[in-house]
């Protein structure tokens, strides 16, 4: 979520590389975020290769902001 909050969209490979997580782990986490309606996932092709692109939803932005505010309160 913290990656997507500052980007218009990000592809699966970018997210995997930036997080250092395995492809399976990223896939599971993205699926959970999509089911919560925090992100949209678009599947397409770039040439002959599959391309999975993610972008954060308004609900996801609100949830992330609430999370950050809760952390500030806890630390604060």
Secondary structure per residue as TSV (DSSP state, phi and psi in degrees):
chain	resnum	aa	ss	phi	psi
A	1	X	-	360.0	-40.9
A	2	X	T	-65.3	-28.1
A	3	X	T	-70.8	-46.2
A	4	X	G	-73.3	-23.8
A	5	X	G	-62.9	-29.3
A	6	X	G	-102.6	1.6
A	7	X	S	-121.8	151.3
A	8	X	S	-66.8	-41.8
A	9	X	-	-162.2	164.8
A	10	X	E	-147.6	144.4
A	11	X	E	-91.0	164.9
A	12	X	H	-55.8	-45.8
A	13	X	H	-63.2	-42.7
A	14	X	H	-59.2	-47.7
A	15	X	H	-62.2	-44.5
A	16	X	H	-60.8	-45.3
A	17	X	H	-66.7	-42.5
A	18	X	H	-69.7	-33.7
A	19	X	H	-87.3	-22.2
A	20	X	T	74.0	12.1
A	21	X	-	-86.1	162.5
A	22	X	-	-73.8	160.1
A	23	X	H	-59.6	-40.1
A	24	X	H	-63.4	-42.9
A	25	X	H	-65.0	-45.5
A	26	X	H	-60.9	-42.9
A	27	X	H	-60.5	-45.1
A	28	X	H	-64.1	-44.7
A	29	X	H	-66.0	-41.5
A	30	X	H	-63.6	-39.4
A	31	X	H	-61.4	-43.3
A	32	X	H	-63.9	-42.3
A	33	X	H	-66.4	-37.0
A	34	X	H	-67.9	-41.7
A	35	X	H	-64.0	-30.4
A	36	X	T	-81.4	-2.6
A	37	X	T	65.3	30.9
A	38	X	S	-90.6	-23.7
A	39	X	E	-138.6	158.6
A	40	X	E	-107.8	139.6
A	41	X	E	-117.4	128.3
A	42	X	E	-117.5	126.4
A	43	X	E	-108.3	130.0
A	44	X	E	-149.6	-163.1
A	45	X	E	-129.5	143.8
A	46	X	E	-115.7	99.2
A	47	X	T	70.3	-123.6
A	48	X	T	-101.7	1.5
A	49	X	E	-97.1	140.4
A	50	X	E	-66.2	145.7
A	51	X	E	-132.9	118.2
A	52	X	E	-108.1	120.3
A	53	X	E	-118.7	138.9
A	54	X	E	-122.3	144.4
A	55	X	E	-142.3	149.6
A	56	X	E	-79.7	143.6
A	57	X	-	-92.6	171.0
A	58	X	H	-61.2	-40.2
A	59	X	H	-62.1	-39.1
A	60	X	H	-66.2	-40.3
A	61	X	H	-62.5	-45.9
A	62	X	H	-62.0	-44.7
A	63	X	H	-62.8	-40.6
A	64	X	H	-66.8	-42.3
A	65	X	H	-62.4	-41.0
A	66	X	H	-63.5	-40.5
A	67	X	H	-60.6	-47.6
A	68	X	H	-62.9	-43.5
A	69	X	H	-63.1	-39.6
A	70	X	H	-64.0	-39.6
A	71	X	H	-63.6	-42.8
A	72	X	H	-60.7	-42.1
A	73	X	H	-64.1	-43.8
A	74	X	H	-63.6	-44.8
A	75	X	H	-74.1	-37.3
A	76	X	-	-60.8	360.0
